[in-house]
């Protein structure tokens, strides 16, 4: 049976005991790391109208991080979403460091997997740095827009917040990542085309997943018993306090 949902501010819920926050946080960090490790380096394609459209495989799962980011902000408020973003940022830094160490270690005699390791985990430092910076900026912008729009709309039109925050957040992510990672390496026209195409695909993916987002947010709010509005929140990204 659904529980009564109480409207509250983030400040008034600092001591509230949340049942599922840790699970949502774990899902966010897991998707973030796996989408960068498994899908980031592989180009694939889809055939539309007899033509092949090439895109990065990671785009299938990376936007799920933004969906979960929307869920975190909508259900638990900006301050807790900020804490999760920093957790993801730290996890990405450690992933990059661990990948560099493991790839750099000399392989044992007779082991023939070094080339495969380098292909999968030996990412270009420029691309790694661009990915981490773009993630940090894009996620914070996404969460900020989501929280502000919730107050402006008085909690109505959830679809406008999830899609609107993704339009801006993914826009910032793409504007940072593609120029930092590929400017001067690819043709300028290619950078701009891929940047615009991937941004559009991510926003469309968010729109397609809107019904799922509604279901998850509704379920979590009913179980947690609160609906948090960031009316008195300090929106600085440089904090991990709740």
N, C-alpha and C positions, 0 to 999 in steps of 0.2 A: 504494500500500500504506500502511496506517495506521502511524504512527510510535508508539513507546512513549511513554506519557504519564507524566510524573514529577510526583508531588505535591510542592508547594513552598509556602513562605510568600512574601508580597509582598516582604519585606525581602531574601530570598535571590535574588530575580529582578530586582533593580534594573538589572543590567547585561545581562540576557538580551535577545537580539535577536529581536524579534517581527516576523513577516512581514506580518501583515494588520491590525495595530492601526490604522495610519493610514487604511486603507480603511474600517474600521468607524467610526472617528471622523468621517470625511468623510460617511458615510451618516447618522450621527446628526445632525450639524449641518445637513445638507441637508434632511432630513425636518422638522426643527424649524422652519427658516426658511420652507420652502414651505407647511407646514401652517398657519402663522400668516399668511402673505401671501395664499395662494390660497383657503383654505377657511374662515378664521375668520369672515368677515363674511357668508357666504351661508347663509341658512336653507333647508333642503330638507325633504322628508318621505318617509315610507314608509307604505304602506297595510297595516294589519293588521286583519283582521276587518271590513273595510269602513270603518274609521276611519283618518284621516290622523294620523300622529304626526310632529310637527315636531322637527327637531334641527339642530344646526349641522353644515355639510358638513365642517368641519375634523376632526370626531370620527372620520371614516373613516381619517385618516392620522396625526393627532397621537399616538394611542396607540402607533404604531409606534416613536416615540421612546422610550417606556418599554420596549418589547420589546428594542430595541437597547441601552438602558441595562442591562437584565438580562443581555444577552449580554456586554456590556463588563465588568460586575462579576463574572460567573461565570467568564469566561475569563481576564481580565486583572487582576482584583482591584480593590478599592475605590479605591486611590490613583490608578490610571490612569483609572478611571471618573470620579473627582473632577476630574481634569485636563480630561476631555472636557466635563463639565458646565460648567466655567468657560469653556471655549472656546465652547460654545453660548450661555452667558450674555452673553459679549462680543459674539458675532455678533448676538444679538437687540438689544442696545443700539445697535450700529452700524446695524442695519436700521431701527430706530425713528428714529435721528438722520438717516439718509440720506433716509428717507421724508418726514420733516418738512421738510428742506431742499429737496428736489425739488418738493414740493407748494407750498411757500412762494414759490419763484421765480416772478416774473411771466412769464406766457406771451407768446410772440412774437405780434405782430399777425397775425391771420388764422388762427392755430392754434385749433382747436375741441375739443381733447382735454382741456382743463383740468378740466372737470366729471367726466370719466371718471377722470382721475388722482386727483382728490379723493375720488371714490366708492370707489376701490380702495385707495389708499394714505393717504388723509387720516384715519387712525384717531384716535379720541378718546383724548387723553393718559391719561385715567383707566383706560381699558381696556388700553392698552399697558402702563402701569405694573403693573396687576393681573396681566396675563399674564406679565410678566417675573419678578415676585416669586413668583408661584405656581409657575412652572416651576422656579426656583432651589430653592425649599423642597421641592417635590414630588419632584424628581429626586434630591436628596440623601437624603431619607427613603427613597425607593425603593432606592437603592444601599446604604444602611446596613442596611436590613432584609434585603436579598438577601445581603449579605456575612455578617451575623451568623447568619442561618438556615443558611447553608452550613456554618459551623463547628458549629452546634448539631446539624444532621442528618448531619454527617460526609460531606457530599457526596451524600447519598441524597435521593430524592424531589424531584427538580428541579422538578417541577410545583408542589409546595407553596411553593417559594421564588419562582417567577416569578409565580404568582397571588397569594400572600400579600403580597409586596412591592408589587404593583400595587394591591391593596386599600388598603394603608396610604398609599402614595405618591400615588395618584390621589385618595384621600380628602383628603389635605392640600392637594393642588393645587386641588381643587374647593372646599374650605372657605375657601381664600384668594381664589381668582379671582372667584367669583360674587358674594359680598358686596362685595368691593372694587370690582368693575366695575359692579354693577347695584343695590346697595342704595340705596333712595331714588329710584331711577329706575323700576324695576319694582315691582309689588305684591310684598309680602313673600312671599306664597304662591307667586308665580311664580318668585321667586328660589330658594326652597327646592325647588320641584318640579323646575325645570331642573337645579339642582345635583345632586339625588339621581338623576335620570334619566340625566344625562350620566355621572356616576360609575359607575352600574350598567352602562351601555353600554360604557364603556371597560374595565371589569373583564371583562365577557363577551367583548369583542373579544380581550383578552389570553388568555382561556381557549381561545377558538377557534384562536388562533395557536400554542398550546402545541406541537403536533407540529412545526411549522416551527421553533420555537425550539429544540427538542430536536435537530433535524437540524443547524442552523447551529452550535450550541454543540459538538456532537460533532465536526463537521468541523473547526472552528477549534482545538479542543483537540488533535486528532490532528495537525494541521499545525504548531501552535506547540510541541507536545511537552511542555506543562506544564499542571498543574491547580492554580491558586493558591488558597490558603486564607488569609484575613485573620486569622491568629491573633496576630500581633504588630503590627497596623496601628494607626496613630494616626488616629482617625476624625474629626478636626476637619475641617469643610468649608472652613476658611479657610486653604487651602494649595493649591499646584499641584505640589508635589514628588511624585515617585513612589518 
